[in-house]
Amino acid sequence: MSAGLLVLVPVLLLVVVVVVWVPAAYNGLVRLRNEVANASGQIDTQLVRRHDLVPSLLSAVQGYLQHERDVLDRVTRARAAAVGALGSPGGLVGRVATENELSSALGSLTAVVESYPQLRSSANVLRLQEDLVSTENRIAFARQHHNDAVTAYNTARETFPRNLLVGSFGFRPAEYLKLDLSVSDSR
């Protein structure tokens, strides 16, 4: 083999890597980052549904729970904080505390509702509670999808040789979401 060919082959391989692999790696990371953003959006959709159910539930139980005004007020304040945090700059991860407080307040409301037989047998209250539980199940599913997307993205950005690109192209790590949606007695 000639000396010129020995120099040309590695140069051509380097060009192929730069021309083919770098854009493919970049586009793969963009796709995974967008998957994380999409998963976050799905959680937001379900959280809005949850926020929208709370006023209906409160109005259905309000007449019966005049002696439980503090529980109703706590749910109202927690919902207002969660709705207000929807547009917060901290994103979904930054809103976890408000959503967890809403879950806690709803848990208190559920415990109070259980102590009123006329509410436990109200078809409207039962339907609203079922809708709330169904929505929380959807949120849990969306959260799992989000965390799976975060795992895929973070793994891709941390593995060699892609990890050589992440800093220069601004691929920051994504954060896992830890929402406690269990509606348990938290009084």
C-alpha positions in Angstrom: 0.0 0.0 0.0 1.2 3.4 -0.8 1.9 6.1 1.9 -0.8 8.3 0.4 -3.4 5.6 0.6 -2.5 4.9 4.3 -3.2 8.6 5.1 -6.3 8.8 2.9 -8.2 5.8 4.5 -8.2 7.2 8.1 -9.1 10.7 6.8 -12.0 9.2 4.8 -13.1 7.2 7.9 -13.0 10.4 10.0 -15.1 12.3 7.4 -17.6 9.5 7.3 -17.9 9.6 11.1 -18.4 13.3 11.1 -20.8 13.4 8.1 -22.9 10.4 9.1 -22.6 9.6 12.8 -22.6 13.1 14.3 -25.9 14.1 12.7 -27.5 10.7 13.4 -26.4 10.9 17.1 -27.6 14.5 17.4 -31.0 13.7 15.8 -31.4 10.7 18.1 -30.8 12.8 21.1 -33.3 15.5 19.9 -35.9 12.7 19.3 -35.4 11.4 22.8 -35.5 14.9 24.3 -38.7 15.6 22.5 -40.2 12.3 23.8 -39.5 13.6 27.3 -41.3 16.9 26.5 -44.2 15.0 25.0 -44.5 12.8 28.1 -44.5 15.8 30.3 -47.3 17.3 28.2 -49.4 14.2 28.7 -49.0 14.5 32.4 -50.1 18.2 32.2 -53.2 17.1 30.3 -54.2 14.7 33.0 -53.4 17.1 35.8 -55.7 19.7 34.2 -58.4 17.0 34.0 -57.8 16.4 37.7 -57.9 20.1 38.6 -61.2 20.4 36.7 -62.8 17.6 38.6 -62.1 19.1 42.0 -64.7 21.9 41.9 -67.4 19.5 40.9 -66.6 17.2 43.7 -66.5 20.1 46.2 -69.8 21.4 45.1 -71.3 17.9 45.4 -70.2 17.4 49.0 -70.3 21.0 50.2 -73.9 21.0 51.4 -73.3 18.0 53.6 -69.9 19.1 55.0 -70.7 22.4 56.7 -68.9 21.2 59.8 -65.8 20.3 57.8 -65.2 23.8 56.4 -61.4 23.5 57.0 -61.2 20.4 54.8 -63.1 22.1 52.0 -60.9 25.2 52.3 -57.7 23.1 52.3 -58.8 21.4 49.1 -59.8 24.7 47.5 -56.4 26.3 48.4 -54.4 23.3 47.2 -56.3 23.2 43.9 -55.7 26.9 43.4 -52.0 26.5 44.1 -51.8 23.5 41.7 -53.7 25.4 38.9 -51.5 28.5 39.5 -48.4 26.4 39.2 -49.3 25.1 35.8 -47.5 27.9 34.0 -44.6 28.1 36.4 -41.1 28.3 35.0 -39.9 25.3 37.1 -41.8 23.0 34.7 -43.5 19.8 35.7 -40.8 18.8 38.2 -41.1 22.2 39.9 -44.8 21.7 40.5 -44.6 18.4 42.3 -45.0 19.9 45.7 -48.3 21.6 44.8 -49.7 18.4 43.2 -48.6 16.4 46.3 -50.4 18.9 48.5 -53.5 18.6 46.4 -53.3 14.8 46.8 -53.0 15.1 50.5 -56.0 17.5 50.7 -58.1 15.2 48.5 -57.2 12.3 50.8 -58.5 14.3 53.8 -61.7 15.0 51.8 -62.1 11.3 50.9 -61.8 10.3 54.6 -64.4 12.9 55.6 -66.8 11.8 52.8 -66.4 8.2 54.1 -67.8 9.2 57.5 -71.1 10.6 55.9 -73.4 7.7 54.8 -75.5 10.0 52.7 -72.4 11.1 50.7 -71.2 7.5 50.3 -74.5 6.6 48.7 -74.8 9.7 46.5 -74.5 8.6 42.8 -73.0 12.0 41.8 -70.3 11.9 44.5 -69.5 8.2 43.7 -69.2 9.1 40.0 -66.9 12.1 40.7 -64.7 10.0 43.1 -64.5 7.3 40.4 -63.5 9.9 37.8 -60.9 11.3 40.1 -59.4 7.8 40.8 -59.5 7.1 37.0 -57.7 10.3 36.3 -55.1 9.6 39.0 -54.5 6.2 37.4 -54.0 8.0 34.1 -51.5 10.4 35.7 -49.6 7.5 37.2 -49.4 5.8 33.8 -48.3 9.1 32.2 -45.7 9.6 34.9 -44.3 6.1 34.3 -44.1 6.9 30.6 -42.4 10.2 31.4 -39.8 8.5 33.6 -39.2 5.8 31.0 -38.6 8.5 28.4 -36.2 10.3 30.9 -34.3 7.0 31.4 -33.9 6.5 27.6 -32.8 10.1 27.0 -30.4 10.2 30.0 -28.9 6.8 29.0 -28.4 7.9 25.4 -26.8 11.2 26.5 -24.5 9.5 29.0 -23.2 6.6 26.9 -20.1 6.7 24.8 -19.6 8.1 22.2 -22.7 10.3 22.3 -21.5 11.7 25.6 -18.8 13.5 23.6 -21.5 15.6 21.9 -23.9 16.5 24.7 -22.0 19.4 26.2 -21.3 21.1 22.9 -24.9 20.8 21.7 -26.5 21.7 25.1 -28.3 18.4 25.9 -29.0 18.7 29.7 -30.1 15.8 31.8 -33.8 15.3 32.2 -35.4 15.0 35.7 -37.5 12.1 36.9 -40.9 13.0 38.2 -42.0 11.9 41.6 -45.7 12.6 42.2 -47.5 11.1 45.2 -51.1 10.8 43.9 -52.2 8.4 46.6 -55.4 9.8 48.0 -55.1 8.7 51.6 -56.2 10.1 54.9 -53.8 12.9 55.6 -55.8 14.9 58.2 
